């Protein structure tokens, strides 16, 4: 038996891998169903949401574009050098997961090749529509850090303010993609599913490595 086999066989690690596999299966099935078919009822129902509060929507959308994400990564890397313990592990986990799945998301867009909605506002994005990178980033950046802050030893006054704000910001990012006409709801669901795959795999790797060191 290899050195890594016992770690992968542990219930906590195995459970995370099962979640990643389940989310991946649903992600692929959804992508296959929607990418080369006319928009379904759910996607059509979201059409009236487009074109409203465009200034606010662009702020949310911009918060998941590369200048902001790269800035977060640089700041996070600098902080990681200055701190130790669980916060360093969290920062490294977040940066590595974001970088890796940024590329995975781009590759998968070229696999599914779903056209963007014909209606759009502010910026006409030329990449494929499924799945939404912004929805994935909302999950693995803003919602992940909401979880980290909530489950931290920070003062309660900080936790109960910062964690919900981060969670709501992630929701705002997802809403903004509908408001700008950049995605269909099923694209956003796919992005969240891909984010779940990313976080589950990252959590499994972190748990396995932590236990191996122990």
LOVO-490226 format. One record per residue: residue number from 1; x, y, z of N, C-alpha, C in turn; residue in three letters. Coordinates in steps of 0.2 Angstrom, whole numbers, plus 2048, in hexadecimal, padded with zeros to 3 digits. Last residue first. Layout:
<atoms>
{atom NUM {X Y Z} {X Y Z} {X Y Z} 'ALA'};
...
</atoms>
This chain:
<atoms>
{atom 214 {804 84B 837} {803 849 83E} {806 842 83F} 'UNK'};
{atom 213 {806 84A 829} {80B 84D 82D} {80B 84C 835} 'UNK'};
{atom 212 {7FB 844 826} {801 840 824} {806 843 828} 'UNK'};
{atom 211 {7F1 84D 829} {7F1 847 82D} {7F8 843 82C} 'UNK'};
{atom 210 {7F4 857 820} {7F4 858 827} {7F5 852 82B} 'UNK'};
{atom 209 {7F1 850 814} {7F8 852 815} {7F9 854 81D} 'UNK'};
{atom 208 {7E3 84E 815} {7E8 848 814} {7EF 84A 816} 'UNK'};
{atom 207 {7DE 85B 816} {7DD 856 81C} {7E2 850 81B} 'UNK'};
{atom 206 {7E2 860 80A} {7E5 863 810} {7E4 85E 816} 'UNK'};
{atom 205 {7DB 858 801} {7E3 858 801} {7E5 85B 807} 'UNK'};
{atom 204 {7CE 85B 805} {7D1 854 805} {7D8 854 805} 'UNK'};
{atom 203 {7CE 869 801} {7CD 866 808} {7CF 85F 80A} 'UNK'};
{atom 202 {7CF 868 7F4} {7D4 86B 7F8} {7D4 869 7FF} 'UNK'};
{atom 201 {7C4 861 7F0} {7CA 85E 7EF} {7D0 861 7F3} 'UNK'};
{atom 200 {7BA 86A 7F4} {7BA 863 7F7} {7C1 860 7F6} 'UNK'};
{atom 199 {7BD 875 7ED} {7BE 876 7F4} {7BE 86F 7F7} 'UNK'};
{atom 198 {7BB 870 7DF} {7C1 873 7E1} {7C2 873 7E9} 'UNK'};
{atom 197 {7AD 86C 7E0} {7B2 867 7DF} {7B9 86A 7E1} 'UNK'};
{atom 196 {7A8 879 7E3} {7A7 874 7E8} {7AC 86E 7E7} 'UNK'};
{atom 195 {7AB 87F 7D7} {7AE 882 7DD} {7AD 87D 7E3} 'UNK'};
{atom 194 {7A2 878 7CF} {7A9 877 7CE} {7AD 87A 7D4} 'UNK'};
{atom 193 {796 87D 7D4} {798 875 7D4} {79F 874 7D3} 'UNK'};
{atom 192 {797 88A 7D0} {797 888 7D7} {799 881 7D8} 'UNK'};
{atom 191 {797 888 7C2} {79C 88B 7C5} {79D 88A 7CD} 'UNK'};
{atom 190 {78A 883 7C0} {790 87F 7BF} {796 882 7C2} 'UNK'};
{atom 189 {782 88E 7C4} {782 888 7C8} {788 883 7C7} 'UNK'};
{atom 188 {786 896 7BA} {787 898 7C1} {787 892 7C5} 'UNK'};
{atom 187 {780 890 7AF} {787 891 7AF} {78A 892 7B6} 'UNK'};
{atom 186 {773 890 7B3} {776 88A 7B3} {77D 88A 7B2} 'UNK'};
{atom 185 {770 89E 7B1} {770 89B 7B8} {773 894 7B8} 'UNK'};
{atom 184 {77B 8A5 7A4} {775 8A2 7A6} {776 89F 7AD} 'UNK'};
{atom 183 {785 8B4 7A4} {784 8AD 7A5} {77D 8AB 7A6} 'UNK'};
{atom 182 {785 8C2 7A2} {78B 8BE 7A0} {78A 8B6 7A0} 'UNK'};
{atom 181 {77C 8CB 7A5} {77A 8C7 79F} {780 8C3 79D} 'UNK'};
{atom 180 {77E 8D2 7B0} {782 8D5 7AA} {780 8D0 7A4} 'UNK'};
{atom 179 {776 8CB 7B9} {774 8D2 7B8} {778 8D5 7B1} 'UNK'};
{atom 178 {77C 8BF 7BA} {776 8BF 7B7} {774 8C6 7B5} 'UNK'};
{atom 177 {788 8C3 7C0} {789 8C0 7B9} {782 8C0 7B6} 'UNK'};
{atom 176 {783 8C8 7CC} {786 8CD 7C7} {787 8CA 7C0} 'UNK'};
{atom 175 {781 8BD 7D4} {77B 8C1 7D1} {77D 8C5 7CB} 'UNK'};
{atom 174 {78E 8B9 7D7} {78A 8B5 7D3} {784 8B9 7D0} 'UNK'};
{atom 173 {792 8C4 7DF} {796 8C2 7D9} {791 8BE 7D4} 'UNK'};
{atom 172 {789 8C3 7E9} {789 8C9 7E5} {78C 8C7 7DE} 'UNK'};
{atom 171 {78E 8B8 7F0} {787 8B7 7ED} {786 8BD 7E8} 'UNK'};
{atom 170 {79A 8BD 7F4} {79A 8B7 7EF} {793 8B7 7EC} 'UNK'};
{atom 169 {795 8C6 7FD} {798 8C8 7F7} {799 8C3 7F2} 'UNK'};
{atom 168 {78F 8BE 807} {78B 8C2 803} {78E 8C4 7FD} 'UNK'};
{atom 167 {79B 8B9 80C} {796 8B4 809} {791 8B8 804} 'UNK'};
{atom 166 {7A1 8C4 811} {7A4 8C0 80C} {79F 8BC 808} 'UNK'};
{atom 165 {797 8C8 81B} {799 8CC 815} {79C 8C9 80F} 'UNK'};
{atom 164 {798 8BC 824} {792 8BE 81F} {793 8C2 81A} 'UNK'};
{atom 163 {7A6 8BF 828} {7A4 8B9 825} {79D 8BA 821} 'UNK'};
{atom 162 {7A6 8CC 82E} {7AA 8CB 828} {7A7 8C4 825} 'UNK'};
{atom 161 {79D 8CB 839} {79C 8D0 834} {79F 8CE 82E} 'UNK'};
{atom 160 {7A0 8C0 841} {799 8C1 840} {798 8C7 83B} 'UNK'};
{atom 159 {7AE 8C2 843} {7AB 8BC 840} {7A4 8BD 83D} 'UNK'};
{atom 158 {7AF 8CE 84B} {7B2 8CD 844} {7AF 8C8 840} 'UNK'};
{atom 157 {7A9 8CA 857} {7A7 8D0 853} {7A9 8D0 84C} 'UNK'};
{atom 156 {7B0 8BF 85B} {7AA 8BE 858} {7A7 8C4 854} 'UNK'};
{atom 155 {7C2 8BF 855} {7BC 8C1 85A} {7B5 8C1 857} 'UNK'};
{atom 154 {7C8 8B0 84E} {7C7 8B7 84E} {7C1 8B9 853} 'UNK'};
{atom 153 {7C9 8A2 84D} {7CA 8A5 853} {7C9 8AC 854} 'UNK'};
{atom 152 {7BD 89C 840} {7C4 89E 842} {7C4 8A1 84A} 'UNK'};
{atom 151 {7B2 89A 837} {7B5 895 83B} {7BD 896 83D} 'UNK'};
{atom 150 {7B1 8A6 830} {7AC 8A4 835} {7AE 89F 83A} 'UNK'};
{atom 149 {7BC 8A6 828} {7BB 8AB 82D} {7B6 8A9 833} 'UNK'};
{atom 148 {7B9 89B 820} {7C0 89B 824} {7BF 8A0 82A} 'UNK'};
{atom 147 {7AD 89F 81A} {7AE 899 81E} {7B4 899 823} 'UNK'};
{atom 146 {7B1 8AA 813} {7AC 8AB 818} {7AC 8A5 81D} 'UNK'};
{atom 145 {7BA 8A4 80A} {7BD 8A8 810} {7B8 8AA 815} 'UNK'};
{atom 144 {7B1 89D 802} {7B6 899 806} {7B9 89D 80C} 'UNK'};
{atom 143 {7AA 8A7 7FC} {7A7 8A2 801} {7AC 89E 805} 'UNK'};
{atom 142 {7B5 8AD 7F5} {7B1 8B1 7FA} {7AD 8AC 7FF} 'UNK'};
{atom 141 {7BC 8A1 7EE} {7BF 8A7 7F1} {7BA 8AA 7F7} 'UNK'};
{atom 140 {7B4 897 7EA} {7BA 896 7ED} {7BE 89B 7EF} 'UNK'};
{atom 139 {7A7 89E 7E6} {7A7 898 7EB} {7AE 897 7EE} 'UNK'};
{atom 138 {7AB 8A8 7DD} {7A7 8AA 7E3} {7A7 8A4 7E8} 'UNK'};
{atom 137 {7B2 8A0 7D4} {7B6 8A4 7D8} {7B2 8A7 7DE} 'UNK'};
{atom 136 {7A6 89A 7CE} {7AB 896 7D1} {7B0 89A 7D6} 'UNK'};
{atom 135 {7A0 8A5 7C9} {79D 8A2 7CE} {7A2 89D 7D2} 'UNK'};
{atom 134 {7AA 8A9 7C0} {7A8 8AD 7C5} {7A5 8AA 7CB} 'UNK'};
{atom 133 {7AA 89F 7B7} {7B0 89F 7BB} {7AE 8A4 7C1} 'UNK'};
{atom 132 {79D 895 7B3} {79E 89B 7B4} {7A5 89B 7B9} 'UNK'};
{atom 131 {7A1 888 7A7} {79D 88A 7AC} {7A0 891 7AE} 'UNK'};
{atom 130 {799 88F 79A} {798 88A 79F} {79F 888 7A0} 'UNK'};
{atom 129 {79C 899 790} {798 89B 796} {798 896 79B} 'UNK'};
{atom 128 {7AC 89F 789} {7A6 89B 789} {7A3 89C 790} 'UNK'};
{atom 127 {7B1 8B0 787} {7B2 8A9 788} {7AC 8A5 789} 'UNK'};
{atom 126 {7AE 8BD 784} {7AF 8B9 77F} {7B0 8B2 780} 'UNK'};
{atom 125 {7A2 8C9 78B} {7A8 8C4 78C} {7A8 8BF 787} 'UNK'};
{atom 124 {79F 8D9 78A} {79E 8D3 786} {7A3 8CE 787} 'UNK'};
{atom 123 {79A 8E4 797} {7A0 8E0 793} {79D 8DA 790} 'UNK'};
{atom 122 {78D 8EA 798} {793 8ED 79A} {799 8EA 796} 'UNK'};
{atom 121 {783 8DC 795} {784 8E3 796} {78B 8E4 799} 'UNK'};
{atom 120 {77A 8D1 789} {77F 8D3 78E} {780 8DA 78F} 'UNK'};
{atom 119 {772 8C4 781} {771 8CA 784} {777 8CB 789} 'UNK'};
{atom 118 {776 8B7 77E} {776 8BC 779} {775 8C3 77B} 'UNK'};
{atom 117 {780 8AE 789} {77A 8B1 788} {77B 8B6 782} 'UNK'};
{atom 116 {78E 8A4 781} {78B 8A9 786} {784 8AB 784} 'UNK'};
{atom 115 {78E 893 77D} {78E 89A 77B} {78B 89E 781} 'UNK'};
{atom 114 {799 887 784} {792 889 784} {792 891 782} 'UNK'};
{atom 113 {7A4 87D 784} {7A3 882 77F} {79C 885 77E} 'UNK'};
{atom 112 {7AA 873 78B} {7A2 873 78B} {7A0 878 785} 'UNK'};
{atom 111 {7B8 875 78A} {7B5 86E 789} {7AD 86F 787} 'UNK'};
{atom 110 {7BA 882 78D} {7BB 880 786} {7B9 879 785} 'UNK'};
{atom 109 {7B7 881 79A} {7B3 886 796} {7B4 883 78F} 'UNK'};
{atom 108 {7C1 879 79F} {7BA 877 79F} {7B6 87B 79A} 'UNK'};
{atom 107 {7CC 883 79F} {7CC 87D 79B} {7C5 87A 79A} 'UNK'};
{atom 106 {7C7 88C 7A9} {7C9 88E 7A2} {7C9 888 79D} 'UNK'};
{atom 105 {7C7 883 7B4} {7C1 887 7B2} {7C2 889 7AA} 'UNK'};
{atom 104 {7D5 880 7B6} {7D0 87B 7B4} {7C9 87E 7B1} 'UNK'};
{atom 103 {7DA 88D 7B9} {7DC 88A 7B3} {7D7 884 7B1} 'UNK'};
{atom 102 {7D3 88F 7C5} {7D3 894 7C0} {7D4 891 7B9} 'UNK'};
{atom 101 {7D8 884 7CC} {7D1 883 7C9} {7D0 889 7C5} 'UNK'};
{atom 100 {7E5 889 7D0} {7E4 882 7CC} {7DD 882 7C9} 'UNK'};
{atom 99 {7E3 895 7D7} {7E7 895 7D1} {7E6 88E 7CD} 'UNK'};
{atom 98 {7DA 891 7E1} {7D8 896 7DC} {7DC 895 7D6} 'UNK'};
{atom 97 {7E2 888 7E8} {7DC 885 7E5} {7DA 88A 7E0} 'UNK'};
{atom 96 {7ED 890 7EC} {7EE 88A 7E8} {7E8 888 7E4} 'UNK'};
{atom 95 {7E6 899 7F5} {7EA 89B 7EF} {7EB 896 7EA} 'UNK'};
{atom 94 {7E0 891 7FF} {7DC 895 7FB} {7E0 897 7F4} 'UNK'};
{atom 93 {7EC 88B 804} {7E6 887 801} {7E2 88B 7FD} 'UNK'};
{atom 92 {7F2 896 809} {7F5 892 804} {7F0 88E 800} 'UNK'};
{atom 91 {7E9 89A 813} {7EB 89F 80D} {7EE 89B 808} 'UNK'};
{atom 90 {7E8 88F 81C} {7E2 891 818} {7E4 896 812} 'UNK'};
{atom 89 {7F6 88E 820} {7F3 889 81C} {7ED 88B 818} 'UNK'};
{atom 88 {7F6 89A 827} {7FB 899 821} {7F8 894 81D} 'UNK'};
{atom 87 {7EC 898 831} {7EB 89D 82C} {7F0 89C 826} 'UNK'};
{atom 86 {7F2 88D 839} {7EC 88C 835} {7EB 892 82F} 'UNK'};
{atom 85 {803 892 839} {7FE 88E 83B} {7F8 88D 836} 'UNK'};
{atom 84 {808 8A3 836} {809 89C 837} {803 898 839} 'UNK'};
{atom 83 {80D 8B1 82C} {809 8AE 831} {80A 8A7 831} 'UNK'};
{atom 82 {814 8B6 822} {815 8BA 829} {811 8B6 82E} 'UNK'};
{atom 81 {812 8B0 817} {819 8B0 819} {819 8B2 820} 'UNK'};
{atom 80 {804 8B3 815} {806 8AC 817} {80D 8AC 819} 'UNK'};
{atom 79 {805 8C0 811} {802 8BF 817} {804 8B8 81A} 'UNK'};
{atom 78 {809 8BE 804} {80D 8C2 808} {80B 8C1 80F} 'UNK'};
{atom 77 {7FF 8B7 7FE} {805 8B3 7FF} {80A 8B7 804} 'UNK'};
{atom 76 {7F4 8C0 7FF} {7F4 8BA 803} {7FB 8B7 804} 'UNK'};
{atom 75 {7F9 8CA 7F6} {7F8 8CC 7FD} {7F8 8C5 801} 'UNK'};
{atom 74 {7F8 8C1 7EA} {7FF 8C4 7EC} {7FE 8C6 7F4} 'UNK'};
{atom 73 {7EA 8BE 7EA} {7F0 8B9 7EB} {7F6 8BB 7ED} 'UNK'};
{atom 72 {7E4 8CA 7E8} {7E3 8C6 7EE} {7E8 8C1 7EF} 'UNK'};
{atom 71 {7EA 8CD 7DC} {7EB 8D2 7E1} {7EA 8CE 7E8} 'UNK'};
{atom 70 {7E3 8C3 7D4} {7EB 8C3 7D5} {7ED 8C8 7DB} 'UNK'};
{atom 69 {7D6 8C8 7D6} {7D8 8C1 7D8} {7E0 8C1 7D9} 'UNK'};
{atom 68 {7D6 8D5 7D0} {7D5 8D4 7D7} {7D7 8CD 7D9} 'UNK'};
{atom 67 {7DA 8D1 7C2} {7DE 8D6 7C6} {7DD 8D6 7CE} 'UNK'};
{atom 66 {7D1 8C7 7BE} {7D7 8C5 7C0} {7DB 8CB 7C4} 'UNK'};
{atom 65 {7C1 8C9 7C7} {7C5 8C9 7C1} {7CC 8C9 7C3} 'UNK'};
{atom 64 {7B8 8CA 7D1} {7BB 8C3 7CF} {7BF 8C3 7C9} 'UNK'};
{atom 63 {7B5 8D7 7D2} {7B8 8D4 7D8} {7BA 8CD 7D7} 'UNK'};
{atom 62 {7AD 8D9 7C7} {7B4 8DB 7C7} {7B8 8D8 7CC} 'UNK'};
{atom 61 {7A0 8D5 7CB} {7A4 8D1 7C6} {7AB 8D3 7C6} 'UNK'};
{atom 60 {79E 8E0 7D5} {79E 8D9 7D7} {7A2 8D5 7D2} 'UNK'};
{atom 59 {79E 8EB 7CC} {7A2 8EA 7D1} {7A3 8E3 7D4} 'UNK'};
{atom 58 {793 8E7 7C3} {79A 8E7 7C0} {79F 8E7 7C6} 'UNK'};
{atom 57 {788 8E9 7CB} {78A 8E2 7C8} {791 8E2 7C6} 'UNK'};
{atom 56 {788 8F7 7CD} {78A 8F2 7D3} {78C 8EB 7D0} 'UNK'};
{atom 55 {785 8FA 7C0} {78B 8FD 7C3} {78D 8F8 7C9} 'UNK'};
{atom 54 {779 8F4 7BD} {77F 8F2 7B9} {785 8F4 7BD} 'UNK'};
{atom 53 {76C 8F2 7C1} {771 8F4 7C6} {778 8F2 7C3} 'UNK'};
{atom 52 {767 8E7 7B4} {765 8EB 7BA} {76B 8EC 7BE} 'UNK'};
{atom 51 {769 8DE 7AA} {768 8E5 7A8} {767 8E9 7AE} 'UNK'};
{atom 50 {760 8CF 7AE} {765 8D2 7AA} {764 8DA 7A9} 'UNK'};
{atom 49 {755 8C9 7B3} {759 8CC 7B7} {75F 8D0 7B4} 'UNK'};
{atom 48 {74D 8C4 7A8} {74B 8CA 7AA} {750 8CD 7B0} 'UNK'};
{atom 47 {754 8B7 7A7} {755 8BC 7A2} {753 8C3 7A5} 'UNK'};
{atom 46 {751 8AC 7AE} {755 8B1 7B1} {757 8B7 7AD} 'UNK'};
{atom 45 {749 8A4 7A7} {746 8A7 7AC} {74A 8AD 7AF} 'UNK'};
{atom 44 {752 89D 79F} {74E 8A2 79C} {74B 8A7 7A1} 'UNK'};
{atom 43 {758 894 7A8} {75C 899 7A5} {758 89F 7A2} 'UNK'};
{atom 42 {74C 88C 7AA} {750 890 7B0} {754 895 7AD} 'UNK'};
{atom 41 {749 887 79E} {744 88B 7A1} {748 88F 7A7} 'UNK'};
{atom 40 {758 888 794} {752 885 796} {74E 88A 79A} 'UNK'};
{atom 39 {75F 88D 784} {75E 88E 78B} {758 88B 78E} 'UNK'};
{atom 38 {763 87F 779} {760 885 77A} {75F 886 782} 'UNK'};
{atom 37 {773 876 77B} {76B 876 77B} {769 87D 77C} 'UNK'};
{atom 36 {77F 873 77F} {77E 873 778} {776 873 777} 'UNK'};
{atom 35 {780 875 78D} {785 878 789} {783 878 781} 'UNK'};
{atom 34 {777 86D 795} {776 874 793} {77A 877 78E} 'UNK'};
{atom 33 {77C 860 797} {775 861 796} {774 868 793} 'UNK'};
{atom 32 {78A 861 79A} {788 85E 794} {780 85F 792} 'UNK'};
{atom 31 {789 868 7A6} {78C 86B 7A1} {78A 868 79A} 'UNK'};
{atom 30 {782 85E 7AE} {77F 865 7AD} {782 868 7A7} 'UNK'};
{atom 29 {78C 854 7AE} {785 853 7AC} {782 859 7AA} 'UNK'};
{atom 28 {797 85B 7B5} {797 859 7AE} {791 858 7AB} 'UNK'};
{atom 27 {791 85E 7C1} {794 863 7BD} {794 861 7B6} 'UNK'};
{atom 26 {78E 851 7C6} {789 856 7C5} {78B 85B 7C0} 'UNK'};
{atom 25 {79C 84D 7C7} {797 849 7C3} {791 84E 7C1} 'UNK'};
{atom 24 {7A1 856 7D1} {7A4 856 7CA} {79F 852 7C5} 'UNK'};
{atom 23 {79A 853 7DC} {799 85A 7D9} {79B 85A 7D2} 'UNK'};
{atom 22 {79E 846 7DE} {797 847 7DD} {796 84E 7DA} 'UNK'};
{atom 21 {7AC 848 7E0} {7AA 844 7DB} {7A3 845 7D9} 'UNK'};
{atom 20 {7AC 850 7EC} {7AF 853 7E6} {7AC 84F 7E0} 'UNK'};
{atom 19 {7A6 847 7F5} {7A2 84D 7F3} {7A5 850 7ED} 'UNK'};
{atom 18 {7B0 83E 7F5} {7AA 83C 7F3} {7A6 842 7F1} 'UNK'};
{atom 17 {7BA 845 7FB} {7BB 843 7F4} {7B5 841 7F1} 'UNK'};
{atom 16 {7B5 847 808} {7B6 84D 804} {7B7 84B 7FC} 'UNK'};
{atom 15 {7B5 839 80C} {7AF 83D 80B} {7B0 843 807} 'UNK'};
{atom 14 {7C3 836 80C} {7BE 833 808} {7B8 837 806} 'UNK'};
{atom 13 {7C7 83E 817} {7C9 840 810} {7C5 83D 80B} 'UNK'};
{atom 12 {7BF 838 822} {7BE 840 820} {7C1 841 819} 'UNK'};
{atom 11 {7C3 82A 821} {7BC 82D 820} {7BC 834 81E} 'UNK'};
{atom 10 {7D2 826 818} {7CF 829 81E} {7C8 82B 81C} 'UNK'};
{atom 9 {7D8 823 80C} {7D3 81E 80E} {7CF 821 815} 'UNK'};
{atom 8 {7E2 82C 80A} {7DC 82C 806} {7D6 828 808} 'UNK'};
{atom 7 {7EB 827 813} {7E8 82E 814} {7E2 82E 810} 'UNK'};
{atom 6 {7EF 81B 80E} {7EB 81B 815} {7E8 822 816} 'UNK'};
{atom 5 {7F5 81F 802} {7EF 81B 802} {7EB 81B 809} 'UNK'};
{atom 4 {801 825 802} {7FC 829 802} {7F5 825 803} 'UNK'};
{atom 3 {80B 81A 802} {80A 81F 808} {804 823 808} 'UNK'};
{atom 2 {803 80B 7FC} {807 811 7FC} {806 815 802} 'UNK'};
{atom 1 {804 7FA 800} {800 800 800} {804 806 800} 'UNK'};
</atoms>
